[in-house]
Amino acid sequence: MITTEQTRTSAAAPGSLFGALERQPADALLRLIGLYRQDQRPHKIDLGVGVYRNDAGETPVMRAIKAAEHRLADTQATKAYLGPEGDERFVELLAPIVFGSVKAADPCLTGVQTPGGTGALRLGAELVARGAGRPTVWIGTPTWPNHAPIFREAGLAVRSHPFFDPATGTIDFAAMIAALDQAKVGDVVLLHGCCHNPTGAELTQAQWTDLITLLTERRLIPFVDLAYQGLGRGLDADAATTRALLEAVPEAIVAYSCDKNFGLYRDRVGALWVKAADDGRTAAVRDNLLVLARSLWSMPPDHGAAAVREILEDGVLEAAWKDELEEMRTRIAGLRAELARAEPRLAALADQGGMFAMLPLSREAVLALRTDHGIYMADSGRINIAGLRSETIAGFVAAIAAHLQR
């Protein structure tokens, strides 16, 4: 048996490779998942983990995906490696959904398959780190907790700018623009393409126009995280901002996830596109993407991307996927509307989009709701709206009403 004293001695021993390593805090969301699983109360509600759930509280395999997987099982002839670029046909078919048919054919645009949206973000971060000037990456607050670590682990400097004011439940656009006005030429600005995580708040069209003007005039590089296309306003509406950005700026990066809109969470399916300043630079961008991908994961996993390719190559399956995605989007929007009607202080939720919202709750209130009512959410007050059902909304609203801060 190894004692604590022996562990300390070993850690301090000269030449120890791992002696300088320190314990790291547990991931807050993963810890929350564990606490929820241990709770034996039948009425408990999980609003923490960011996966879509249906009316039965399940995260099913989408019908179109299941059909595509059956087809793959019957026809797939090999499990040989893909190249670092992944399934090129998958990327080719997905591009018009993201960028529209015209922009998808832009010779300045090049894309590769990645392991999920997180893989796309990390690959893009590594590409930025190879670029000129070691730019700073500007990230709004709050944001997905993994954003800043991804860029920092690539060796990049990260600065935050205001985005959402929890006290008012609105975007502090003036403060956002004032902060970004300090960015230097060539800096990177991380933007949520739609369905902001964790707040659900979205810029108005006029605000997007002003932001694009600032990016263009200051020669800043937009890095768009598009992780929830189709779950906010619809496939085309959710991509409108990304398309407008790519039309306006000479260089841009887009990280994309199929995990949510195809329900492929555990299969980790994504893509990264980069727009170069001119088509003469596209080949060099692609070469560097492939070299970096080779060092990060060598070859991306095939199964999920192959299923998406099967769907997008078949008009019937593609229509079925779009119908089911619209069912999911409509369910989320309906839950938002019900919450807004049930509690006036949640009225802003009806005008937001996507799976997430940030409630005006203190950390102490979140802990009390967990202890007293079995309601599990992130300590920040971020909830996954898809974790609710129509029959649980009244009880949920009654439980949080006394704790709301506005």
N, C-alpha and C positions, 0 to 999 in steps of 0.2 A: 504493500500500500504506500502510495506517495503522499508525504505530508505537505502541508502548506509551506513549511520552512524549506523542504527539499525543492519545492517548485520555485521559491524565490531564489534559492542558491543557483539552481540550474539556469533560471532566466538571466541571472547576472553574470554567468560564467563568461570569461573572455572567449571571443571567437564564436559565440552563439549566434546563429543566423537569425533566430526569431526572438532573441532576448529583448530587443527594443520594442517589440510589438505590444500594444496595449489593447485591453478589452474594448469592444465597441458596443454602443447602445443597440439594443434590439430594434429592428424596424417596427415603427409604431403600428402600421397597418397589419403586419403579420402577427404582432402580439394581440391586436384586437380580434383577429380571426380566431386565435387560440382561445381567448376569453369567451367569445361567443359560443364556440363548440362545447366548452365546459359548462355553460349555463344550461341547467336542466328545465328551466321554466318553459312551458309550452307556448306562451304568448310572446316570447322574445322576438325582436325585430332586428335584422341585420341590415344596416344602412351604411356599412363601412366599405366592404370590398367592392371594387369598381367593375362589376360584371352585370350585364343585363339579366333581369329576371322577368319571367312571365307571370300571369295571374296566379299560377300555382306555386310561385316562389322558386321555380326551377330555371336553370340556364341550359336549355335544350340544344342539341345539335340542330342547326337550321335544316329545313326540309331539302333545300337545293343542295346544301353541302352533303347531306346523307346520300342523295341520289348521285352526286358526282363521285363520292367515295366508292359507292357500289360499282360505278362504271370503271373507276381506276382499278379496283380489285379484279375486275374481269379482264381488263385490257392492258394494264401496265406490264411491260415486258422486262423491265430491269429496275434494279435499285442502285445502279452505278452512280458514281459521283456526278454532281453538277460542277460547273466551273465556279469561280468566285463571283461571277455575275448572277448566278442563280438561274432560274427559269426565265429566259429572255422573252418568251411568248407571254408569260404571265405579266411581266412589266409592260410589254407592248399593248396588251389588251386593257390593262388597268389605266394606262395613261389618259385615254380619252374621257374616262369617268372623272378623273381628277382635274384635267386641264381643258377639256373640250376637244373636239376632234381636230380643230385647226392648230391650236397651240401644241397638242401632243406630237405633231409632226415637225415642230420647230427644230432645225438642225443644231441650235445652241443648247438644246435640252438633252441630257443623258441620264439614264436611270439604271439601278441595279436592285435585285432582290436582297432583302435583309431579314434577319431573325427578329421579326416584330418591329413595332415602332421604336422601341428602345434601341434595338440594333441600328436602325436608321439614324437615330439621334447621335449615337456614339460614333458611327462611321462619318457622319457629317461633322461632328466635333473634331475628329482626327484630321479631316480634310482642312477645316478652318485652321487648325494648329500648324499645318504645313504651308499655309498661305502667307502672303506678304504682311509684314508689320505686326505679327502677333496681336491681332485685334482683341479688344475687350468684348465680352458677350453680355448684353443687357437683357435682363429677365424681369418681368413684372411680378409684383407681389400682391396677393399670394399666387403660387403656381403649383404644379405637380411637384411633390417633394423630390423626385429623382432628377429634375431638370438640372439644377445647379451642380450636383455631384457628377453628372455625366460630363459636363464641360470642364469641371475642375480636374477630373481624372485624366482628361486629355491634355492637361497642362495649361489651360486657358484661364485668364482672369475673368471673373464674373462680377458684375455690378447689378444691383437691383434698382428698379424704378417703381413708383407708385402705380397701381392699377385699380384695385377695388377697395372701396371704403366700407368695411363691415357695419359701421355705425349707421350709414344711410342706405346700404344695400345697393349702391350705384357705383359706376366707374368714375374715378377721379381723373377725368381726361386732361384737365388743365395741368395737374401735377405731373401726369405721365409725359405730356409734351414738353413741359419745362425741364424735366430730368433728361429726356432724350436729346434735348437741345445742347446738352453738355457732351454728347458723344462725339468722338473724333472720326474723321473720314476713314472709312474701311471697317469701322466697328460693326458688330453683328447684333441684330435685334431679334430675339426669340419671340415669335407670335403664335398664338393659338388660332388655327385656321377657322375653327368653329367650335361650339359646345365647350366653352372654357372650363377647364378642370383646375381648381375646384369650385368656381363660383357660379358657372352657368351664364354669367353676364357677357354681353356682346356689345361691341361698339356699334353706333348707328352708322348709316351709310355716309352721312356728312363727316363723322369723326374718322372713318376709314379714309375718306378723301383727303382730309387734313393730314392724317398720319402718312399716307403715301407721298404726299407733297413733301413732308419733312424728310422722309427716307431718301427721296430723289434729290432734293436740294442739298442735303448733308452728305450724300453719297454713302449711306449706310446700307448694310446687306441684310435683307430679311431672311430669317431662318424660320420657316413655317412648320409647326407641329400639327399635322392634320390627322387626328386619331379617331374621329367620330363622325366622319362624313355620312350623311343620311339619317342620323339620329337627332338632328336639330330641326331644321326647316325643310329638309329634303336634299336629295343628292346634288342637284345643280345649285340650289340656294346655298348649301353649306360649302360649296367650292368656289362661290362667286368671289370672295375676298382673295383667295389664293390666285385665281385667274387674273384679277385686276392687278395684283402686285406684280405678277410676272410680266404683264404687259407694260408696266410702268418703269421697272428697274432693269438695269443691265445685267445684274448678277443676283441670284437667289438660290436658296436651298429649301427643299421640301421633304420632310420626313413623314412617311405615311404608314398607318397601321390598318391591317385587315382583321385584326383580332376582334374588334367590336362589331363592325358592320357585317362581317361574315361569321361571327361567333366562334372564331378560331383561337381562343385565348391560349390554350395549352400547346397549340401547334406553332405559335410565334411566326406570324406571316406579316411582312411589311416590305417597304421599298423606299429607296432614297433617290430623289432626282436633284440634279444640279443644273442650273441655267448659267452658262458661261457668257461672257461679254460679247463674244462673236464666235461663229462656227469654227474659226481657226484654232480656238482654244479648247474646244469640246473634247478632242482626242486626248489632250494632256490631262484634262480633268478626269476623264474615264480611266486612263492608265493609272492615275493615282488612286482612284476609288478601288480599282481591282487589286492593286498592291496592298492597300490598307485592309481590304476585306480578307485577303489571303492571310494576313498576319493576325487578324482578329478572330475569325472563325473558319478560315480556309474555304469551306463551301457551305452555303445556307441549307437548312433542312428543306426537303422537297415536298413532302406530302400535302401540307396545307396550301402551298402555292399552286400545286398541281390541281387540287380540287377547285380553287378559284379559277384557274385557267379553263378547266372543263366547263364551268358555269358560263364564263364569258365567251366561250366559243360556241355555245349552244343557245339560240334565241329563246327557246322554251324555258330552259333552266335559268337564264338570266332574268326573264320576266318573273319567274317564280321567286327568285332571290329578291328582286326589287319589291314584289308584293309583300313578302314576309318582312323585309326591312321597313316598309311603310307601316305595317302593323305594329312593329316595335316602336317606331317613332311616334305613332298616334297614341299608343298606350302611355308613353312617357309624357307627352304633351297633355293628355287627359289628366294624369295624376298631378301635374303642375297646376292645371286649372282648378282641380278639386282642392288642393292645398290653399290656393289663393282665395277661393271662395270661403273656405272654412275659417280662415284667420286673416283679418285685414292687414296685420303686420307682415304677412307673407305675400302680399299682393304682387310684389316685384317678381315673384317666381313665374308668374304667368307670361311675362314678357321675356324671360330668359330661355335658353335652349340647351338641350342635351340632358345627360343623365344626372348631372351634379348641381348642387346648390349649396351655398354657405349660409347657415342660419346664424342670427345674432345671439349666440349663446356663449357664455363664459366656459372656461375649462371646468370650473367647479359644477356648473349646470350640466355639462355633458356627463361628468362622472356620476352626478346624482341621478340622471335619467337612466344611466346604465345600471346603477345599484337598485333603484326603486322600481323601475319599470321594465328592465330588460331591453332597453333601446340602445343599440350599439352604433356609434358614429365616431368619426375621427375627433380628436380633442379640439380641433379648430372649429368644430360645428359643421364641417362638410358632410353632406349626406348624399347617398346614392338613391335618387328618387325611385328608380326601378325596384328597389327593395321594398317599397310600399305596395299595398293593394287597396282597392276602394274600401274594403271592409275594415282596414286597419287605420285609415286616415283619421277618423273621428277620435279614436283613442290616442293616436299619436299627437294630434293637435292639442287635445286636452292635457296631455302629459307635459308638453313643452310650453304651454301658454304662460304658466307662472314664471318661466325662466327667460322668456324673450326680452331682449334689452332695448327694444324700440317698439 
